Amino acid sequence: MNSLVLAVGAGILYLVAYHTYGKFLGRKVFKLDPDSVCPSKELRDDIDYVPTKKPILFGHHFTSIAGTGPIVGPAIAIIWGWVPALIWVLVGSIFMGAVHDFGAMVVSLRNQGRSIGDIASDLVNKRVRTLFLLIIFFELWIVVAIFGVVIAVVFNMYPQAVLPVWLEIPIAVWLGYMIYKKGAPHLPLSLIAVAIMYATVIIGAYVPIKMPAVAGLDPVAVWVIVLLVYAYIASTLPVQTLLQPRDYINSHQLFIALGLLTLGVLFAHPNMVAPAANFSPEGAPPIWPMIFVVIACGAISGFHSLVSSGTSSKQCDVETSSLPIGYGGMLMEGMLATFVIVACGAGLALGLAKEGQTFTGVAAFSQHYASWGAAAGLGSKIAAFVQGSANMIETIGIPANITVTIMGVFVVSFAATTLDTATRLQRYIVAELATAWGFPSLARRHPATIIAVVSAFILAFYNGSGKGALTLWPLFGSVNQLLAGLALLVITVYLAYKKAPLVYTVIPMVFMLFMTGWAMILNLNTFYSTANWLLFCIGLSVFILEIWMVIESVIILKKVYGEEAAVAVEMR
């Protein structure tokens, strides 16, 4: 298969899906109302609740949900073959992930911008809210700690990305000041900001910065500390000061990166050398159901429901904007995941240097994906995408060191957005739990953020390495995907109260709960057989919480459909 045909076909499919299925959901299922007053206006505080123009919010939303998720998942799942990976990305993003993100945002918009977990108390009961919020806290606990490691690892692998990533912060603060304080038009200024940022990328390509070891801590551990301090500051600042303008810049960076990749595919149009299907690679777990857990963000991810109902719903200025932001943002992420499949399955074949040799064609792919163990490491996943992308971009005449820097900055920029957005979301979850349990003093901005950051620090450094979150990482995929199924469950209960069609959320809900529940059982069996009692106990606890929440929600669904509409709570 030629990579050009694959990429163009996927792009056309996503456009058709948005203008057909997406708009159908907006009109007939969620019934978007352009005259509805959004929480950003009703509860405006200019810190978290800030009415935001659609292009700026799209940038913030997309870069928050993307991170490295749509990169690392497809970059490892392609070991099972590019066809199953691509099918799950396309089908999952259109019929599951985009519906999930869109639905979570709409439900939150109609409930004061509260998180999907907190809303569960209104739709089901207070017990379910606590169960859901605890699962969300666990997920975000791992996300905040692990993304500190992700960025630290990338900085260590690509030190030329350090300077442009940190210089983007003052550029973004300037952009936010000009837009919100001076009333300057956002598009021309953002283009200037992007141009300045890419100038720093060129400088960074020639001025790499390596973090030294400090006080006995290796460079990765030092970076984790620096990044957690940054996350505290970024997540407590008013959202329009840093997060929005920086993510708006990053949204332009996305389009530039996708444009460069598209040109690379047009000029190089390499054939896919990855096998179309390989259901038994050496050392790999079974493709069914594990592919649905390995590829998360590129198809469907529970973390997205937290962004949609946590930050984006607090900034959306018009309810109808939830369609391009929620549904369209997920399709854009699916397109990014498609390019990752192309980069790893075809771009890598243009040249891979390893152990003093340069491999091309099938040999290059085989060297990188010799076994599950060889391809599964975090650095290996990122390197496959960065190298494959750089290979294709080089064909349009950009020097190799600059292409690698561009893609390294691209990866870190998105990961950094996920880090500080996850920290901000964890602050909201801590506040909601503190309020529910009668500790209002802990619900304030700084105490809640301190709990979010300190808990992540403890996880990262409980073994002294800064990489402590990697201990729980084997659980993250299953927990994240179970969260997606539970978010779809809450959306389904909401639609049941509204007497709206349920099939569009029920099918993906049942699919995700079944597949990821199956994956969790396989993981629990592995943890038990290897006597990994920490992961076994935590995983079993999460699994029991999920089953409990599903039972409670099914009881409510039966009640809604078994009694007159008068028993339903009053929902806007």
Beta strands, then each sheet from edge to edge (+ up, - down):
strand 1: 352-354
strand 2: 357-359
sheet 1: 1+ 2-
end
